[in-house]
Amino acid sequence: MYGWRGRLGLIVPSSNTTMEMELHTFLPEGVSLHTARMPLRNVTEEELLSMASMAADAARLLRDAGVEQILYGCTSGSFIGGKDYEKELEARIEEEVKVPVVSTSTAVIEALKILDAQPILVITPYTDEINQREREFLEANGFEVLDIRGLGIEDNLRIGKLEPYEAYRLAKASFIEEADAIFISCTNLRTFEIIEALEEDLGVPVVTSNQASLWLALREMDVMERIPELGNLFAEY
């Protein structure tokens, strides 16, 4: 039986081509991943808020697969409504399907807290408008954001086509010595290949949306696997 150690349900935007692949690559033995989708083509406030209205329907389909944990796999889609929006979204889905739910934004906050990351540098593929919403969300949750650098991309399919080295190079070029950690945002941005190298080269922990999502989802399922290739977060916590 697939998922003898745990079954994880993942909800992603319809245009996300990265998160499933990255999570599949590092799933611990005995953990299975089952995915549902919500419609989204562009990373804009309007589309992100509209997408959230479809989350419960997607979660119901995952419930049919007997998943034990549901992950709302979208960073901007879980912070776009401001502080506590992600908690309200999780609670709304849980109430509908009676399955525990965590979101990527919750995972990022928990990861940054356990790493005692303060202050932070944020790297994203987003537009300035979405970056501003992310800054507000992180600051409302108690983090000092030294800077937030984005690539100005709206088209989510285009984000998924970016090579990992582009996130690496932007993070390295933007690095500020005062930063305690780097957060690379977006579940459709490939990062797993460059986390270790970036931590070695810059000497600070790196948190990414997919890494934090997998880390928290597994721990919520009591799967305490250490995956050193995914950086300090998975090696130490």
Secondary structure, DSSP 4 states (H G I P E B T S, - for coil): -TTSSEEEEEEEETT--SHHHHHHHHPPTTEEEEEEEE--SB--HHHHHHHHTTHHHHHHHHHTTT-SEEEE--SHHHHTT-TTHHHHHHHHHHHHH-S-EEEHHHHHHHHHHHTT--SEEEE-SS-HHHHHHHHHHHHHTT--EEEEE-----BHHHHHT--HHHHHHHHHHH--TT-SEEEE--TTS--TTTHHHHHHHHSS-EEEHHHHHHHHHHHHTT-----GGG-HHHHH-
